[in-house]
């Protein structure tokens, strides 16, 4: 139960980070970007350092999978978006930003994806990523083009919706203690296709 609660919390943080980037009109991918957000928060009366923000976004390599930001930091980001609490933000963001976007296409949850299934993902401008389901909610990247994910990465998410952004609430990389969150298709959504089953990653041939 505790693990499920923490997983849901991390997913909320991933959505929050995505919303902050939309509010800023830029992705946070460099030291300068995080310093810029820190300055914007300071103008709103919130003191959050760039290094703290990097930890939340998973930019720093010393972030562990169990890292949980201070409540003050989360409230600062939530208040920056005009909400009183993380719960208020999630409830309003789901109804206002997700539903109003009129996403077209079916949704499938990770509970419905059988281990061994191969999933093809694509999103604009030219991103391609193929995953194999290792276990419920856990997937391994076996092929990736032009994106931040790399073959061998292990990713976790809750569901897939055609033409909607895909929120990876945890991405872990072999040989590193670093974990981070990632949003695919942030502006235009992703397209997915479940193309079959394999017995192992080695059996999968990319064409």
ZITANOR-V523378 format. One record per residue. N is the residue number from 0. RES is the residue in one letter. PHI is phi as a letter, one per 20 degrees, with the letter a starting at -180 (none if undefined). PSI is psi as a letter, one per 20 degrees, with the letter a starting at -180 (NA if undefined). D_CENTER is the distance of its C-alpha to the mean C-alpha in Angstrom with 1 decimal. Layout:
# ZITANOR-V523378
((N	RES	PHI	PSI	D_CENTER) (N	RES	PHI	PSI	D_CENTER))
This chain:
# ZITANOR-V523378
((0	X	none	g	21.6) (1	X	f	g	20.4) (2	X	f	g	17.7) (3	X	f	g	16.5) (4	X	f	g	16.6) (5	X	f	h	14.6) (6	X	f	g	11.9) (7	X	f	h	12.0) (8	X	f	g	12.1) (9	X	f	h	9.0) (10	X	f	h	7.2) (11	X	f	g	9.4) (12	X	f	h	8.7) (13	X	f	g	5.0) (14	X	f	h	7.1) (15	X	f	g	9.8) (16	X	f	g	8.6) (17	X	f	g	7.9) (18	X	f	h	11.3) (19	X	f	g	13.0) (20	X	f	h	12.4) (21	X	f	h	13.9) (22	X	f	h	16.6) (23	X	f	h	17.4) (24	X	m	k	17.3) (25	X	b	q	15.8) (26	X	e	q	12.8) (27	X	e	o	13.1) (28	X	c	j	13.9) (29	X	b	r	17.4) (30	X	g	g	19.6) (31	X	f	h	21.2) (32	X	f	g	18.1) (33	X	f	h	17.5) (34	X	f	h	21.3) (35	X	f	g	21.2) (36	X	f	g	18.8) (37	X	g	g	21.0) (38	X	f	h	24.0) (39	X	f	h	22.7) (40	X	f	h	22.1) (41	X	f	h	25.6) (42	X	f	h	27.1) (43	X	e	j	25.9) (44	X	n	j	27.5) (45	X	d	p	24.6) (46	X	d	o	24.8) (47	X	c	p	21.6) (48	X	f	q	21.9) (49	X	f	h	19.8) (50	X	f	h	19.6) (51	X	f	g	18.1) (52	X	f	h	15.4) (53	X	f	h	14.6) (54	X	f	g	14.3) (55	X	f	g	11.8) (56	X	f	i	9.5) (57	X	m	k	10.4) (58	X	f	h	12.8) (59	X	f	q	15.8) (60	X	f	i	16.7) (61	X	e	j	18.4) (62	X	e	p	15.4) (63	X	e	r	15.8) (64	X	f	i	13.7) (65	X	e	j	15.8) (66	X	f	p	15.4) (67	X	c	o	15.6) (68	X	f	q	16.2) (69	X	f	q	19.6) (70	X	g	h	20.1) (71	X	g	g	21.7) (72	X	f	g	18.7) (73	X	f	g	16.4) (74	X	f	h	19.4) (75	X	f	g	19.9) (76	X	f	g	16.6) (77	X	f	g	17.2) (78	X	f	h	20.8) (79	X	g	h	19.9) (80	X	e	i	18.4) (81	X	n	j	21.6) (82	X	d	q	20.7) (83	X	e	h	22.7) (84	X	b	r	20.2) (85	X	f	h	16.6) (86	X	f	g	18.0) (87	X	f	g	19.7) (88	X	f	g	16.6) (89	X	f	g	14.6) (90	X	f	g	17.7) (91	X	f	h	18.6) (92	X	f	g	15.3) (93	X	g	g	15.1) (94	X	e	h	18.7) (95	X	e	g	19.0) (96	X	e	h	16.0) (97	X	e	g	14.8) (98	X	f	h	18.2) (99	X	f	i	20.1) (100	X	f	i	18.2) (101	X	l	l	20.3) (102	X	f	p	17.9) (103	X	d	p	20.3) (104	X	p	q	19.9) (105	X	f	q	19.6) (106	X	d	p	16.9) (107	X	c	p	16.8) (108	X	e	r	15.4) (109	X	f	h	14.9) (110	X	f	h	18.3) (111	X	e	i	19.9) (112	X	e	p	18.8) (113	X	e	p	21.5) (114	X	g	p	21.2) (115	X	n	i	22.3) (116	X	f	q	20.9) (117	X	d	p	19.7) (118	X	d	p	17.0) (119	X	e	p	17.1) (120	X	d	q	14.3) (121	X	b	q	15.3) (122	X	b	r	14.4) (123	X	f	q	16.4) (124	X	e	h	18.0) (125	X	b	k	18.4) (126	X	e	p	15.3) (127	X	c	p	16.0) (128	X	b	p	14.4) (129	X	d	p	16.2) (130	X	c	q	15.2) (131	X	c	p	17.7) (132	X	f	o	17.2) (133	X	e	g	18.6) (134	X	a	r	18.6) (135	X	g	o	17.3) (136	X	n	j	13.5) (137	X	c	p	13.6) (138	X	c	q	13.6) (139	X	d	p	15.0) (140	X	f	p	14.5) (141	X	d	i	18.2) (142	X	b	p	18.1) (143	X	b	p	16.1) (144	X	c	p	17.5) (145	X	m	k	16.8) (146	X	c	a	13.1) (147	X	e	i	11.4) (148	X	e	q	11.2) (149	X	c	q	14.7) (150	X	g	p	17.0) (151	X	o	h	17.1) (152	X	f	q	13.5) (153	X	d	p	12.7) (154	X	c	q	9.3) (155	X	c	p	8.8) (156	X	b	r	7.8) (157	X	e	h	10.3) (158	X	b	r	11.6) (159	X	c	p	12.2) (160	X	c	p	13.9) (161	X	g	p	16.0) (162	X	m	j	15.5) (163	X	d	q	12.4) (164	X	g	q	8.9) (165	X	d	p	6.7) (166	X	e	o	3.5) (167	X	e	o	3.4) (168	X	e	i	4.6) (169	X	b	p	6.9) (170	X	c	p	8.2) (171	X	d	q	11.9) (172	X	d	p	14.5) (173	X	g	p	18.2) (174	X	m	j	20.7) (175	X	b	q	18.4) (176	X	e	i	17.6) (177	X	f	p	14.5) (178	X	c	q	11.1) (179	X	b	r	8.0) (180	X	d	q	4.3) (181	X	b	q	3.3) (182	X	d	p	3.9) (183	X	e	p	7.1) (184	X	m	l	10.2) (185	X	g	h	9.4) (186	X	e	h	13.2) (187	X	d	i	14.8) (188	X	n	r	12.6) (189	X	d	r	12.7) (190	X	d	p	15.8) (191	X	c	q	16.0) (192	X	b	p	19.1) (193	X	e	o	20.1) (194	X	d	i	23.1) (195	X	q	a	24.7) (196	X	c	q	25.1) (197	X	c	q	25.8) (198	X	e	h	27.1) (199	X	a	r	25.2) (200	X	f	h	23.0) (201	X	f	h	26.3) (202	X	f	i	27.5) (203	X	e	p	24.9) (204	X	d	p	26.4) (205	X	e	p	24.5) (206	X	d	NA	26.7))
